[in-house]
Amino acid sequence: MKHGKKYTEAAKQVDRAVAYEPADAVALAKKTAVAKFDETIEVHIRTGCDGRHAEQQIRGAVVLPNGTGKTVKVLVFAKGDKVNEAEAAGADYVGGDELIPKIQNDGWLDFDVVVATPDMMGVVGRLGKVLGPKGLMPNPKAGTVTMDVTKAVNDIKAGKIEYRLDKANIIHVPIGKASFSEEQLQENFNALMDAIVKARPSALKGQYLKSITLTSTMGPGVKVSVAKF
């Protein structure tokens, strides 16, 4: 893969043989984000888990203290009083059965997170084939299946992100934008890592965190030392 001049210049600032201390890695990832747009700073965590075993699955959510820098559109499946509650909390879309054909047949996916009250999961379940592959299916572990729709919507709008293992047992999550200060990115990184360290499956033998890499959308990867985690 041939990289552009900007990337090549940015990559020269990163020593690929070094695993940096978290604060230094955050500073480097921010510094090497040189694209014309406000790049997202992402964390990629390679784990020693085997996601094929249910007891080694990792899935959860954490509210980043400084948000993600992205405006998140929330869809809530609810009925009765919960419809008004969701609207009052600032949900972008609220509905029930009538949304099924719109999503299934018309391919409407103009939302980033789906929240559902438990009594609506029978309805939402019919959308499993559409929402599942896109990682949009509500899940109790992520706090998106709940009767407390006010808290769910507020947390998501405040910068709550979900983390889960992909097929290669890697967790990929955004921790903010390149325009954030180093302090803001560091606080978000710490909040994420605290949650992930606590999420270590008790069934796991051996090393939990194999490698941590910070990168901006278009920038080079910066290795983070896993020693302190």
Long-range contacts (C-beta under 8 A, 24 or more apart in sequence): 6-34, 6-35, 6-218, 7-34, 7-218, 7-219, 7-220, 9-34, 10-34, 10-219, 10-220, 11-220, 14-220, 14-221, 14-222, 16-223, 18-223, 19-223, 19-224, 19-225, 19-226, 19-227, 20-222, 20-223, 20-224, 20-225, 21-224, 21-225, 22-186, 22-189, 22-190, 22-193, 22-224, 22-225, 22-228, 23-182, 23-186, 25-214, 25-222, 25-223, 25-224, 26-182, 26-185, 26-186, 26-189, 26-214, 27-182, 28-214, 28-222, 29-185, 29-214, 29-215, 29-216, 29-219, 29-222, 30-178, 30-180, 30-182, 30-185, 30-216, 32-216, 32-219, 32-220, 32-222, 33-178, 33-216, 33-217, 33-218, 33-219, 34-218, 34-219, 35-216, 35-217, 35-218, 35-219, 37-217, 38-69, 38-177, 38-178, 38-179, 39-177, 39-178, 39-216, 39-217, 39-218, 39-219, 40-68, 40-69, 40-70, 40-174, 40-176, 40-177, 40-178, 40-216, 40-217, 41-174, 41-175, 41-176, 41-177, 41-178, 41-180, 41-185, 41-214, 41-215, 41-216, 42-172, 42-173, 42-174, 42-175, 42-214, 42-215, 42-216, 42-217, 43-171, 43-172, 43-173, 43-174, 43-175, 43-189, 43-192, 43-212, 43-213, 43-214, 44-170, 44-171, 44-172, 44-212, 44-213, 44-214, 44-215, 44-221, 45-170, 45-171, 45-172, 45-196, 45-209, 45-211, 45-212, 45-213, 46-168, 46-169, 46-170, 46-209, 46-210, 46-211, 46-212, 46-213, 47-165, 47-169, 47-170, 47-171, 47-208, 47-209, 47-210, 48-169, 48-204, 48-206, 48-207, 48-208, 48-209, 48-210, 49-165, 49-169, 49-201, 49-204, 49-208, 50-169, 51-165, 51-166, 51-167, 51-169, 53-203, 55-201, 55-202, 55-203, 56-201, 56-203, 56-204, 57-164, 57-165, 57-201, 58-163, 58-164, 58-165, 58-171, 58-196, 58-199, 58-201, 59-139, 59-141, 59-142, 59-162, 59-163, 59-164, 59-165, 60-141, 60-142, 60-162, 60-163, 60-164, 60-195, 60-199, 61-141, 61-142, 61-143, 61-144, 61-155, 61-160, 61-161, 61-162, 61-163, 62-160, 62-161, 62-163, 62-191, 62-192, 62-194, 62-195, 63-155, 63-158, 63-159, 63-160, 63-191, 64-159, 64-160, 64-161, 64-175, 64-176, 64-187, 64-188, 64-191, 64-192, 65-159, 65-184, 65-187, 65-188, 65-191, 66-159, 66-176, 66-180, 66-184, 66-185, 66-187, 66-188, 67-158, 67-159, 67-176, 68-159, 68-161, 68-174, 68-175, 68-176, 68-177, 69-176, 69-177, 69-179, 69-180, 70-112, 70-174, 70-177, 72-112, 72-113, 72-156, 72-157, 73-110, 73-111, 73-112, 73-113, 74-111, 74-112, 74-113, 74-114, 74-115, 74-153, 74-156, 74-157, 75-99, 75-111, 75-113, 75-114, 75-115, 76-114, 76-115, 76-116, 76-149, 76-152, 76-153, 77-114, 77-115, 77-116, 77-117, 77-120, 77-123, 77-124, 77-138, 78-116, 78-117, 78-120, 78-149, 79-117, 79-119, 79-120, 82-117, 82-147, 82-149, 85-149, 85-150, 86-115, 86-149, 86-150, 86-153, 88-150, 89-149, 89-150, 89-152, 89-153, 89-154, 90-153, 90-154, 90-157, 91-115, 91-149, 91-153, 96-120, 96-123, 97-123, 100-126, 100-127, 103-127, 103-130, 103-131, 104-130, 109-134, 109-136, 111-136, 113-144, 113-156, 114-138, 114-144, 115-144, 115-145, 115-146, 115-149, 115-152, 115-153, 115-156, 116-144, 116-145, 117-145, 117-146, 117-147, 117-149, 118-145, 118-146, 118-147, 121-145, 135-162, 135-164, 159-188, 161-192, 163-192, 163-195, 163-196, 163-199, 171-196, 178-216, 189-214, 193-229, 197-229
